[in-house]
Amino acid sequence: KQVTAVAPYFILSLFIAQWLAKDMNLLVLGDEVAQSLGCPVNRVRKIFLALSTLLAAVSVSVSGIIGFVGLIVPHWIRILIGPDHRYLFLFSSLTGGIFLVFTDFLARTLLFPTELPIGIITAAVGAPFFIYLLNKENRIYPKFHDNHKIAAGVLSRHVPVLAPPIPPWGSPYAAVGDTPRHPSVKYDLRLS
């Protein structure tokens, strides 16, 4: 009975997510790039916000609050198959279901006469993985207080920042907003 209540919303949401997966791949590149490539950024964001709200509401109404599943399963799948949303949505939903069946089995069998709450098992698996992800991010990206070193061209791990060379006449974006400057081009800065 619960499966038949959730299935139409899940199938519809997964179908729409798969249909818009290419737009989500474009959104990873940034708003301006995605919009220049033809992605309706605001509309796609609103659709995915509505889909995720609908799926979360339906899931919680049937099974209750179970932590860490939505945090760790998509990251596992992203590590295993890559960041392509055409595969990420489908495999994340399937792996999330398999993960919950496995943790439910453990919750029922670890202390057989009694049953552990499933949230304890998901937290026991999810918390160490989440800490691993946080440590991994700190190794890849510089810390927040090192932003002044990025501007100077050096990261906290002594990795040089690659920047285009500055031409001998100065920065091509100096003094006139974002208008490129070249010594052979005369600019009329008077307001008409």
N, C-alpha and C positions, 0 to 999 in steps of 0.2 A: 504494500500500500504506500509506504514512504518513497519507494523507488519510482512508482508511477507518478507521485506528486512532484518529484524533483526532476525526472527525466526530460520533460518538455523544455523546461527552462535551461537545463544544462546543454541539451542538444542545440537549441536555438542560439545560445550564447557562444558555444564552441563553433558553430557554423559561421556566425558573424565575425568572430575573432579570426578564424581562418581566412575569411573573405578580406579582412582588413590587415592581414599579417604583413603584406608588403609595405603598407603605409606605416606600420609600427617599425619596420626595418629602416624606413626613411627617417622616422622621428629620432632614432638613435644618433643620426648624424647632426642633429640640431634643428631648431625650428626654422631658421632662415634657409638652410640647405634643403630641408624637406619641402618647404613651401615653394622654393624655386624649382624643385623637381615635380611639382604638381600635386603634392599632398595637401589636402584641406586640414591643416593642423588642428584648428579649434574644434572642428566637427569630429575628427577622429578621437581627440582627447575626451570630448563629451560622451561619445559612444562607448569608449572603453571604461570611462568612469561609471556610466549607467550599467554596463555589463558586469563589471566587478562588484558593484553594489548589489545587483540582483543575485548574482551567484553567492555572494557572502551571506545575504539575507536568507536565501533558500537553504543553504547548507547549514547555517546555524539553527534555523528553525527545525530542521530534521534531526541533526546529530548533536547539537549543543556546541559550546566553545571548546575547540581543541587547538592548543597553541603550537606554534613552530612549523606546522605543515606548510602553510603558505609562504613562510620565510625560507625554509631550507630546501624544499623539493624543487622549486624553479632554479635555484642556484646549483643544485646537484646536476640537473639536466643541462643547464648552461655550460657547466664544466665538461660534461660528457659529450654533448652533441654540438655545442657551439651556440652562438647568439642569434641564429636565424629563427625569427618568430614563426615562420611557416611550419617548423617542426617543434618549436618550443612549447606552443600552446597545447598541442595534442599530447606530446610526451609528458609534459608537466601534469596534465590532468590524469593521465593513465598511471603515472608513477605515484602521484599523490594518493590515488585510490589503493594501489598495491601497498604503499607504505602504511596506510591506515589499517588495512586488513592484517598486515604483519604485526603492527604494534597492538592491535586489538587481540590477536592471537597470544602475543607475549603477556598482555595485561591479564588475560584469562587463565594462563597456564603457569606463570611464574610462582605465584602463591595459590596453588590450586583450590583449596577450600574457599578462599576469599578472592575477590577480583580487584585488581589495582585500577585506579582511574587511568584512562588512556593518556591523559595529559601528562602524567608523570613519565611514561615511557617516551612520548614524543619530546618532552623537555630533556630527558636524559640523552637522547640521540641528538636533538637539535642544538642544545646549548654549546657542546664542544665544537660542533661544526660551524656554528655562528661565530664563535671565538676564533676559529681557524680562518674564517673569511675576513674577519676584522684585522687579524694579524697579516694576512696576505695583502690586503689593501694598503696597510701601512708600509709594507715593503715595496709596493709598486709606486705609490704616489707619495709625494713629499708631505710633511706635516704642515698644518695650517700656518704656523709661525715662521715657516721657511719661505713664505711668498716673496719677501724682499730679496732672497737669494735667487729666486727664479728670475726676477727682473734684472738682476745683475748678471745672469747667464750661468749660474752654477746652482745645482740642486744640493740638498743636504747629503746625498750619497756621492758627491763629486762627479756627477754625470753632466757633461756639458749640454747646454740647451742649444739646439741648432736654430740659428736665426739667419735670415737673408742678409747679405752684406749691404752696408750702407754706402751709397755712391758718394764720390768725392764732393758733390755739391750739397750734401746734407740729406736729411731724411726725405723720402718722397712724399710723406704725408704731413709735412710740417706747415704750420701757420694758416692753412686754408681748409680746415676741417679734414675731410677725407679725399680732397681733390689731389691727385698726384701732381707733383711739380717737377719740372725739368728746366734746365737753364735756357734751352733754346725756345721755350714756349713763354710768351708774354701773357700775363694775367691782368685783366681789368677788374679791380676789386671795388670800383665805385658802384654805389647803388643807383639804379635808374629809376 
